[in-house]
Amino acid sequence: MIDIINDKNVEKEMLHWGRTKLSHSEEEFAAYCKVCGIVNSEGYWYSIDVRDSKNVIKSKGVERCERIFYSNDVTNSFDVVNGDFVDDSSQIFTSSMVDKSNKTLHCANVSASENICFSTVVARSRNIYESKNVFDSSEI
C-alpha cells in the first residue's frame, strides 16, 4: 500500500477514498498524511494541504482553521462554507476574497466588515445588503 500511496500518478481522490473505506496501518496513514499535506490536524476528509486545523471537508490550503467545508485558501478562520481566499474571518458562506470579516453571504472582496450579504467590494462597513463599492458605512 505504501507504494500506491507514494505513487504520484494515483489521484488524491482515490487516496481519500482508501483512507475512509479501507483499513490501514499507522505507517500507511502517516504516508497518506505526508502525500496529502495533512499536518497536525484532526477531523479532515477529502482535503489536501491542511495544517493545524479541525473539521475540514473537501477543502484545500487550510491553515489554523476550524469547521471549513468546500473551501480553498483559508487561514485563521472558522465556519467557512464554499469560500475562497478567506483570512482572519468567521461565518463566511459562498464568498471569496474575505479578510478580517464576519458573517458574509454571497460576497466578494470584503475587508474588515460584518453582516454583509450579496455585495462586492466592501471595506470597514456593517450591515450591508446588495451593494457595491461601499467603504466606512453601515445600514445600506
N, C-alpha and C positions, 0 to 999 in steps of 0.2 A: 504494500500500500504506500509506503514512503516514496517509492519511485514514481508512482502515479501522482501523488500529491506534489512532488517537486517537478513534474514534467510541465514545462512552460506551454505546451500545446493543449493541455487539458483546461477546459473552460472553468472559470471560478464558480460559475453557477452549478456545475457538476460537483465541485468540491463542497459547496454549501449543502447540496442535496445529500451527499455522502455523510457529511457531519451530522445532519439531523436524522437520517434514516438508517445508517449502518452503525454497528458497534465499532469502536476504535480504541486503540491503546493510547496511553499517555504520550508516547513518542509520536504517534500519528497525529494526535491532537496538537501537540507542540509544532509539528511540521505544518499543519493546516494554518495555525495562527501566524506562523512566520510568513508563509506564502501569501496569505490574505492581508497581512499588515495589521493584525489584531494585537494590541499591546495593552496590558493592564486594564482590561475591560471585562464586563460581565453582561449577560443578557443580550447578546447580539445574534442576529440571524440574517443570512444572505447579505452581508455587508463586507466592505473592504476598507482598509486604511482607517481603522478605528483605534483611538488612543485615549486612555484614561476616561472612559465613558461607560454609561449603563443604559441598558434597554434601547438598543439601536436596531432598527429593522429596515432592510433593503435600502441602505444608505452608503455613501462613500465620502471619505475625507472628513471624518468627525473626530473632534478633539475636545476633551474636557466638557462633555455634554451629558444630558440625561433625557430620556424619552424623545428620541429622534426617529422619525418614520419617513421613508421615501424622500430623503433629502440628500443634498450634496454640498460639500464645503461649508461645514457648520462648526463653529468654535465657541467655547464658553457660553453655551446656550442650553435652554431646556424647553420641552414641549414644542417641538417644531415638527410640522407635518407638511410634506411636499414643499420644502423650502430650499432655496439655492443661495449660496453666498450670504450666510447669516452669521453674525458675530455679536457676542455680548447681548443676547436678546432672549425673550421668552414669549410663549404663546403666539407663535408665528405660524400662520396657516396659508398655504398656497401663495407664498410671497417670495420675492427674490431681492437680493442686494439690500439686506436689512442690517442695520448697525445700531447698537445701543438703544433698542426699542422694545416695546411690549405691546402685545395684543394687536397684531396686524392680520388682516384678512384680504386676500386677493390684491396685494400691493407690490410695487416695485420702487426701488430707490428711496428707502425710508431711513432716516437717521435721527437719533435722539428724540424719538416721538412715542406717543402712546394712544391707543384706541384709534387706529387708522384703518379704514375699510374702503376697498375699491378705489384706491388712489395711487398716483405716481408722483415722484419727486417731492417728498415731504421731509422737512427738517425742523427740529426743535418745535414741534407742534403737538396738540392734543385734540382728541375728539374730531377727527376729520373724516368726512364721508364723500365719496365720489368727487374727488377734487384733483387738480394738477398744479404743480409748481407752487406749493404752499410752504411758507417759511415763517417761523416765530408767530404762529397763530393758534387759535382754538375755536371750537364750536362752529366749524364750517361744514 
